[in-house]
Amino acid sequence: MNILILGAGQVGSTLAENLVSEQNDITVIDLDASKLKDLQERFDLRTVAGGAADPRILTEAGIEDADMLIAVTQSDETNLVACKLASKLFNTPTKIARVRATGFIRRPEILSEDGFDVDFAICPEQIVTEYISKLIEFPEALQVLDFADGRVTMVAVRAFEGGPLVGHPLKDLRRHIPSVDSRVVAIFRADQAILPDGETIVEVGDEVFCLADTDDIRRVMHELRRMDKPVKRVMIAGGGNIGLRLAKALEDRYQVKLIEFNKRRAADIAGQVTHSLVLQGDATDEELLESENVDEMDLFLALTNDDENNIMSALLAKRMGARRVVALINRRSYAELMQGGEIDIAISPAQATIGKLLTRIRRGDVVAVHSLRRGAAEALELIVHGDAQTCKVIGKRVEDIRLPHGAAIGAIVRRREPPQAARAGDPAATTRTSQVLIAHHDIVIQPDDHVIVFVANKRMIPRVEKLFQVGYAFI
């Protein structure tokens, strides 16, 4: 696929890194020549220095032959104008835009064909807000991922000493919770992926990826570690777009304190929130944290635009007694260095966002893509089409599907006919119209199944996609 990426910031460079190894032709446009030089030195791609909304620069970058334009510069206006130009001047098939301002997102006519003609819009700040909200619901987890409209949940948890399953083989999971069907799709031990079977023994410190029906996932997590007390008190450092969005999303259910350094911005935030307490000050000020009882916080979130400030304030909060601390860290090297030590979770905004973009880029009918372990692994939800003659997985048992090494099918979500009462609109008919099947060896894949696949090495993604694609004979 020929893809044109506008913007070489965190999102653009992370996207380029993910796509360049998957047999795509990538061209990146940015005003900053130094960023482009760095990308060229690291990856096999083409770069063009210039304005992303300049028709001359777009032409020089080869937009006339592009299959897709992804506009992820820091400017909403530049991204929208670039999409409009790509549509009207160059007839680019697919246009994706990063849009931050809620005014654009809430008015779909602005992004429609009669407006800026954006096929798909993403808002990284909203994606990160939702990502953090999930972590607050599951305070024991390192990552929480939804599939099949929330019917299936995958969580990554750190195995703690004393967990019922720790020190035991995975086959004991069924004996411990016989009423729950679940699957451990992968274990990372000392940063090395292990594809587990029933005899695999869980060790203290393992990063374990579990998959189960959303209603059952907490019981599965309980097998690996003690369950934390529910979160009640939250302190947010940083009143930027993410900090403000999160405060608004949490303040009706939690006690929220937000610290913002800029006095004018703090006053503006105070006028936008309802129940949150807004404090003007420095989140690395030990006296301020002590006076605001940081030691009583269930969760401290460092969400400023400065990686170093986030790291320092999170470390300080942890040292002063905050139960769990999370830091937003853009630089991957920092995130990999800090997570799992004093900082419980290091979130990369670009990695949290990338899945939404990859969903639109992956080949085949891909419903969801989640980037795992800061981009090293992925989890995909694919819809199977065709029949046994045109698709390599239909009609086959899970154990007979020749997945590349490092890939595993975790679950299948299968549609079933709703009861007659539900079809008639009877609210009392609550039977679900889909069935979650954990992928045991004898499960047979059927047409229109939603198949959830874990891939420990993202380099195997093209082979997984090809396996699930429909052959040319399918009409």
C-alpha positions in Angstrom: 0.0 0.0 0.0 1.2 3.5 -0.9 0.7 5.6 2.3 1.4 9.3 2.7 1.8 10.5 6.4 1.6 14.2 7.2 3.4 15.0 10.4 6.6 13.5 11.9 5.6 14.0 15.5 5.1 11.2 18.0 2.0 9.8 16.3 3.3 10.2 12.8 6.7 8.6 13.5 5.2 5.8 15.5 2.8 5.0 12.7 5.6 5.1 10.1 7.6 2.7 12.3 4.7 0.3 12.5 3.9 0.3 8.8 7.3 0.5 7.1 8.1 -3.1 8.0 4.8 -4.4 6.5 5.5 -4.1 2.8 4.1 -0.6 2.6 5.6 2.4 0.7 5.7 5.2 3.2 6.3 8.9 2.5 6.4 11.4 5.4 5.9 15.2 5.1 6.9 17.6 7.8 8.2 21.2 8.2 11.0 20.0 10.5 13.8 18.7 8.3 15.7 17.3 11.4 12.8 15.0 12.3 12.6 13.8 8.7 16.4 13.1 8.7 16.0 11.1 11.9 13.2 9.0 10.4 15.2 8.3 7.2 18.2 7.2 9.2 16.1 4.7 11.1 13.7 3.4 8.5 13.4 2.6 4.8 11.0 5.4 3.8 10.8 8.6 1.8 10.5 12.1 3.3 9.6 15.5 1.9 10.2 18.8 3.8 7.4 21.3 3.5 3.9 22.3 4.4 1.4 19.4 4.7 -1.4 21.5 3.1 0.6 22.8 0.2 -0.6 21.2 -3.1 3.0 21.5 -4.5 4.5 19.6 -1.6 1.7 17.0 -1.7 2.4 16.4 -5.4 6.1 16.2 -4.8 5.4 13.5 -2.2 3.5 11.5 -4.7 -0.1 12.0 -3.6 -1.4 11.2 -7.1 -0.4 7.6 -6.6 -1.2 7.3 -2.8 -3.8 4.8 -1.6 -4.2 6.6 1.7 -3.4 9.9 3.3 -3.0 10.1 7.1 -2.9 13.7 8.4 -1.6 13.7 11.9 0.2 17.1 12.2 -0.3 19.2 15.4 -2.7 21.5 13.5 -6.4 20.5 13.0 -6.8 23.1 10.3 -3.8 21.7 8.4 -5.0 18.2 8.7 -8.5 19.1 7.5 -7.4 21.2 4.5 -4.9 18.4 3.5 -7.8 15.9 3.4 -9.9 18.3 1.3 -7.1 18.8 -1.2 -6.4 15.1 -1.4 -10.1 14.5 -2.2 -10.8 17.3 -4.7 -7.4 17.6 -6.5 -6.0 14.1 -6.3 -8.9 11.8 -5.7 -7.1 10.0 -2.9 -9.2 6.9 -1.9 -8.9 7.1 1.9 -8.3 10.2 4.1 -7.7 10.0 7.8 -7.3 13.1 10.0 -6.2 13.8 13.5 -8.7 16.2 15.0 -8.3 17.6 18.5 -11.0 20.3 18.7 -14.3 18.9 20.0 -16.2 21.5 17.9 -15.1 19.6 14.7 -15.9 16.2 16.1 -19.4 17.1 17.3 -20.4 18.5 14.0 -20.2 15.5 11.6 -21.2 17.7 8.6 -17.8 19.5 8.9 -16.0 16.2 8.2 -18.5 14.8 5.7 -18.0 14.7 1.9 -19.6 18.1 1.6 -17.2 19.5 4.2 -13.6 18.5 4.5 -14.2 15.0 3.2 -12.5 13.1 6.0 -13.2 9.3 5.9 -12.1 8.7 9.5 -11.2 11.2 12.3 -9.2 10.3 15.4 -8.7 12.4 18.6 -5.6 11.1 20.4 -6.5 13.0 23.6 -9.9 11.3 23.8 -8.4 7.9 23.0 -5.8 8.3 25.8 -8.6 9.5 28.2 -10.6 6.3 27.5 -7.5 4.2 27.9 -6.8 5.6 31.3 -10.4 5.4 32.4 -10.2 1.6 31.7 -7.1 1.3 33.9 -9.0 3.1 36.7 -11.8 0.5 36.5 -9.2 -2.3 36.7 -6.5 -0.9 39.0 -4.6 -4.2 39.0 -4.1 -4.2 35.3 -1.2 -2.9 33.1 -3.5 -2.8 30.0 -7.2 -3.3 29.5 -8.5 -3.9 25.9 -12.0 -4.4 24.6 -13.1 -6.5 21.7 -16.5 -7.3 20.0 -18.2 -4.2 21.3 -17.1 -4.9 24.9 -18.2 -8.6 25.0 -14.6 -9.8 25.4 -11.8 -8.2 27.5 -8.1 -8.8 27.4 -6.0 -7.7 30.4 -2.3 -7.7 31.1 -1.4 -8.2 34.7 1.8 -8.7 36.7 1.8 -12.0 38.5 2.3 -11.4 42.2 3.5 -13.8 44.9 0.5 -15.3 46.6 -1.7 -15.4 43.6 -3.6 -18.7 43.5 -2.2 -19.6 40.1 1.3 -18.3 40.7 3.7 -21.3 40.9 1.2 -23.6 39.3 0.6 -24.8 35.7 -2.0 -23.0 33.7 -4.2 -26.1 33.4 -5.0 -25.5 37.1 -7.0 -22.4 36.1 -10.0 -24.5 35.0 -9.9 -26.4 38.3 -9.7 -23.2 40.4 -12.6 -21.5 38.5 -14.5 -24.3 36.8 -17.5 -22.1 35.9 -15.3 -19.6 33.9 -13.9 -20.2 30.5 -10.7 -18.2 29.8 -7.4 -18.2 27.9 -3.9 -17.1 28.8 -2.8 -16.1 25.3 0.8 -15.0 26.1 3.3 -14.6 28.9 6.2 -12.2 28.8 9.0 -13.2 31.1 12.1 -10.9 31.3 10.8 -9.2 28.1 10.8 -12.6 26.2 7.5 -13.9 24.9 6.3 -17.3 25.9 3.4 -19.0 24.1 1.9 -21.0 27.0 0.2 -24.3 27.1 -1.5 -26.1 30.0 1.8 -27.2 31.5 3.3 -23.7 31.6 4.0 -22.6 35.2 3.3 -18.9 36.0 6.2 -17.3 37.9 6.3 -14.2 40.0 6.8 -11.1 37.9 5.4 -12.6 34.7 3.4 -10.2 32.5 0.3 -12.3 31.7 -2.2 -11.6 29.0 -5.6 -13.1 29.8 -8.7 -13.2 27.6 -12.2 -13.9 28.8 -15.8 -12.8 28.6 -16.0 -9.3 30.1 -18.3 -10.5 32.9 -15.7 -13.1 34.0 -12.4 -11.2 33.6 -12.1 -10.0 37.2 -12.3 -13.6 38.5 -9.5 -14.6 36.1 -7.3 -11.7 37.3 -7.8 -12.8 40.9 -6.0 -16.0 40.1 -2.8 -14.1 39.3 -2.6 -11.4 42.0 -4.4 -9.9 44.9 -7.2 -7.6 44.0 -6.6 -3.9 44.9 -9.2 -1.8 46.7 -11.4 0.1 44.3 -10.1 3.6 43.3 -11.9 6.4 45.1 -9.4 9.3 45.2 -7.5 10.5 42.1 -4.9 13.3 41.8 -4.1 14.5 38.3 -1.0 16.5 37.5 -1.4 18.6 34.4 -4.5 20.4 33.1 -3.9 20.0 29.4 -6.3 18.4 27.0 -5.9 15.0 28.5 -6.0 16.1 32.1 -9.1 18.2 31.6 -10.9 15.5 29.7 -10.1 13.0 32.3 -11.2 15.2 35.2 -14.6 15.7 33.5 -14.9 12.0 32.8 -14.1 11.0 36.4 -15.5 13.7 38.7 -19.0 12.2 39.0 -17.7 8.9 40.3 -14.4 9.7 42.1 -12.9 12.4 44.3 -10.7 14.3 41.8 -7.9 16.8 42.5 -6.2 18.5 39.5 -2.9 20.4 39.7 -2.1 22.9 36.9 1.0 25.1 36.9 -0.3 27.9 34.7 -2.5 30.3 36.7 -4.7 31.4 33.8 -5.2 27.8 32.6 -6.1 26.7 36.2 -8.8 29.4 36.4 -10.1 28.3 33.0 -10.3 24.6 34.1 -12.0 25.6 37.3 -14.8 27.1 35.3 -15.2 23.9 33.2 -15.3 21.2 35.9 -18.2 20.6 38.3 -16.9 18.6 41.3 -13.1 18.5 40.8 -10.9 20.5 43.0 -8.5 22.6 40.9 -5.1 23.6 42.4 -2.6 26.1 40.9 0.9 24.9 41.5 3.8 22.7 40.6 3.2 18.9 40.8 6.8 18.4 41.7 6.4 20.6 44.8 6.7 18.3 47.8 5.0 20.8 50.1 2.0 21.1 47.8 1.6 17.3 47.5 1.9 16.9 51.2 -0.6 19.6 52.0 -3.1 18.0 49.5 -2.6 14.5 51.2 -1.0 12.7 48.2 -0.4 9.8 50.6 -4.2 9.2 50.7 -4.5 9.0 46.9 -5.5 5.7 45.4 -4.1 6.9 42.0 -1.7 9.7 41.0 -1.7 10.5 37.2 1.1 12.6 35.8 -0.3 13.9 32.5 1.6 17.1 31.6 3.3 17.7 28.2 6.7 17.2 29.7 8.1 13.7 30.1 10.7 14.7 32.8 8.1 16.5 34.9 5.7 13.5 34.6 8.5 11.1 35.7 9.6 13.3 38.6 6.1 14.0 39.9 5.1 10.4 39.7 8.2 9.2 41.5 7.7 11.8 44.2 4.0 10.9 44.7 5.0 7.2 45.0 7.7 8.0 47.5 5.2 10.1 49.5 2.7 7.3 49.7 0.3 7.4 46.7 -0.9 3.8 46.2 -0.5 3.6 42.4 1.1 6.1 40.0 0.8 6.4 36.2 2.9 8.7 34.0 2.3 9.8 30.5 5.7 9.4 28.7 6.2 10.2 25.0 9.7 9.0 24.6 9.7 5.2 24.2 13.1 4.7 25.8 11.9 6.6 29.0 8.7 4.5 29.1 10.5 1.2 28.8 13.0 2.3 31.5 10.4 3.5 34.0 7.5 1.0 33.9 7.5 -1.7 36.4 9.8 0.1 38.9 8.6 3.0 41.1 6.2 4.0 38.3 3.4 1.4 38.0 2.4 2.2 34.5 4.0 4.3 31.8 1.6 5.3 29.0 2.8 6.2 25.5 0.1 8.4 23.9 1.3 7.4 20.4 1.1 3.7 21.2 -2.4 4.1 22.8 -3.5 5.9 19.6 -1.9 3.8 17.0 -4.4 1.0 17.2 -7.3 3.1 16.0 -5.2 4.1 12.9 -4.1 0.5 12.2 -7.7 -0.7 12.2 -8.2 1.4 9.1 -5.0 0.2 7.5 -4.8 -3.5 8.1 -5.7 -5.7 5.2 -8.9 -7.8 5.5 -12.0 -7.0 7.6 -10.3 -5.8 10.8 -12.6 -4.5 13.5 -10.0 -3.6 16.2 -6.3 -3.4 16.6 -4.6 -2.9 19.9 -0.9 -2.2 20.3 0.7 -4.1 23.2 3.9 -3.7 25.2 4.7 -0.4 23.6 4.3 -1.7 20.1 6.2 -5.0 20.3 3.0 -7.1 20.0 -0.6 -6.7 18.8 -4.0 -8.0 19.3 -6.5 -8.0 16.4 -10.2 -8.7 15.9 -10.8 -10.0 12.4 -14.1 -10.9 10.8 -14.0 -14.1 8.8 -15.7 -14.1 5.3 -16.1 -16.5 2.5 -16.4 -20.3 2.8 -14.1 -23.3 3.1 -13.0 -23.0 -0.5 -12.1 -19.3 -0.4 -10.8 -18.8 3.2 -8.0 -20.8 4.7 -9.5 -20.8 8.2 -13.2 -21.5 7.7 -14.3 -25.0 8.5 -11.0 -25.7 10.3 -10.4 -26.5 14.0 -8.3 -24.0 15.9 -5.5 -26.6 16.3 -5.4 -27.2 12.5 -4.9 -23.5 11.6 -1.3 -22.9 10.6 -0.6 -19.6 12.4 2.9 -18.2 12.3 5.1 -18.8 15.3 4.2 -16.2 18.0 0.5 -15.9 17.1 -2.4 -17.5 18.9 -6.2 -17.4 18.6 -7.7 -16.3 21.9 -11.4 -16.2 21.4 -14.2 -16.3 18.8 -17.3 -14.2 19.0 -20.2 -15.8 17.0 -23.4 -14.2 16.1 -26.6 -16.1 17.0 -30.2 -15.3 16.1 -32.0 -13.3 18.7 -35.1 -14.7 20.3 -38.4 -13.8 18.6 -39.3 -11.5 21.5 -36.1 -9.5 21.1 -36.7 -9.2 17.3 -40.1 -7.8 18.2 -38.6 -5.2 20.4 -39.5 -6.7 23.8 -37.2 -5.1 26.4 -37.7 -8.2 28.6 -35.9 -10.3 26.0 -32.3 -9.8 27.2 -30.6 -12.8 25.6 -27.5 -11.7 23.9 -27.2 -12.0 20.2 -23.6 -13.1 20.2 -21.7 -15.9 21.9 -18.2 -15.8 23.3 -16.2 -19.0 22.6 -12.8 -19.3 24.1 -10.5 -20.8 21.5 -9.9 -24.3 22.6 -8.3 -26.7 20.1 -11.5 -28.3 18.8 -13.4 -25.1 18.1 -14.3 -24.9 14.4 -14.2 -21.4 12.7 -17.4 -20.5 10.9 -18.2 -17.7 8.4 -18.8 -14.3 10.0 -17.0 -15.2 13.2 -15.1 -12.5 14.9 -11.7 -14.0 15.7 -9.4 -12.4 18.3 -5.7 -13.1 17.6 -2.7 -12.3 19.7 0.5 -11.7 17.8 3.7 -11.6 20.0 5.8 -10.2 17.2 4.3 -7.5 15.0 6.4 -8.6 12.1 4.1 -11.6 11.8 1.1 -9.4 11.2 1.1 -9.6 7.3 1.1 -13.4 7.5 -1.8 -13.4 9.9 -3.7 -11.0 7.7 -3.1 -13.1 4.6 -4.3 -16.2 6.4 -7.7 -14.6 7.2 -8.2 -12.9 3.8 -10.8 -14.2 1.3 -9.4 -15.7 -1.9 -10.1 -14.3 -5.4 -12.8 -17.1 -6.0 -15.1 -15.5 -3.4 -17.9 -13.3 -4.9 
